[in-house]
Amino acid sequence: MGENSRTDIFLGFNDHVRHHLIHLPDIVIRPGGMSFTTGHNGIPVPQSDTDGDEMYVDHPALDLKLIAKKDRVKIGEPLHLEWELKNTSDQSVWLPGDVSVECEFAEITVTKSNGDELQMPPYAIKCDSAYFIQGKPGHKPLSATHHLFWSPQGFAFDTPGKHTVNLEVSWRSGGATVGKRAAVDVLVDYPVTEKENEVIAHMMNDEVGKFIALGGHAYHLKGAVQHIEAALDVAKDHSACRAMANFYDAKSAASRKGRGRDSKSK
């Protein structure tokens, strides 16, 4: 190669690639972020959120599945959710190592029957457990579960009618939000009896909400225990009461009451 031939090398970009590098976020254009073809053929599609200031990029290599245990619930009944995030491409990609709401990569909102949207942040977070992994092609899906009922923002299902549960697993990269979204519709039934209204009055209590948000068995929340026991006394076969079998052990509660009476008698 002659000395002058080195000046024939042109280091530059055509208009298409230049536009790609300028306007798409870091996760799309940096080496190791997404595949080389990403963004050149229209995938991913940048979307603006409602305020017009935020760019959201739907990750083309990932698939998010959201499953609700039931598609119809009663007011006062927790809803069990589970989801999976998987790399469906033929290349490795970076993604969160824990997709539970407690690590805050996953966010849940509920669109109520009147169109209002309620955020459902976790009651407790795992601030020291957030990390990223390299998801290889064909890897085992990352999964998480959540009992949707109450959050510091309020109750997910406090009115009858159609509700939409929205899930977003995302993270920040290069000035944009990158991730996947999924949603399921849930029908919340109207109360039809006085007993049902009594159950609702006891279950729709913030202390009960905290009891469930902590995973149940939080018997130190005395007010919650009283409301749960009262609801069970009213109609133990109600859907909300049956669901409490996952959170409240009646035999254990009776045993603790017995020990309490014994200690007082001494």
C-alpha positions, 0 to 999 in steps of 0.5 A: 500500500502506498503512502498516498493511498491512506488518504483515500479512506473516508471516515463518515456516515451517509444521511440515513446512518447519521440520522440514526446516530443522532436521533435514536437513544444510546441503547439502540446505537451503542455497541452491545446494546441492540442488534446492528439492524435495529432502528434502520428498518423502523424497529423500534418505534420511538413513542412520546409519552402524554407530556410530549417530553419523554421518548419511549423505545419498545425493545424489539428483542424482548417479549413481555407476557402478563397473566392475571389469575382471574379476569373477573374479581369482586371489590375487595378481592386481591388479584394475582398477577404473574409475568415473564420477560424473555429475549426472543432474538438471536443475540445477547441483550442487557436487561434487568436481572429482577423484574419484580415491582419491588426492584422498580424496573416493573411498574403497574398502573390501573386504568379504571372504568372512568378512564382515570389511571392509578399508579400502583407503586410497591409498599416496600422496595428492594433498593439494593437488589437492582442489577442487570444481566446479559440475557442470552438467546433462548435463556429462561424467562425472567419472571415475577408475581404480584398481588394487586390490591392496594398501594400507597396511592390507593386501591386498584379495584374500588369501583365496578366495571372494566379495568385495564391492568398495565405493566411496563418493564423498563429502564433509562438509557441515553435519555430515553426509556427502553422496555416492554409493555403489556396489559390485561383487562379485568372486570370488577363485579357490582356488589349485589347483597348487604353482606357483600357490602359489609365484606367490602367495607372491611376489606377496603381498609388501608390496614388490610391493604398494608397486610396484603402488600407485605405478603400477608401474615403481618399479624402485628397489624392489629387493625387489619386482623380485626377487619379480616376476621370481621369479613370472614365472620360475615361471609367466609365464602365471598371471593375476597374472603376465600382469597385471604387463605393465601394471606391469613392463617385462621388457626394460627390466629386462634392459637395466638389468641389462646396464648394471649389469654393464658398470659393474662390469666397468669 
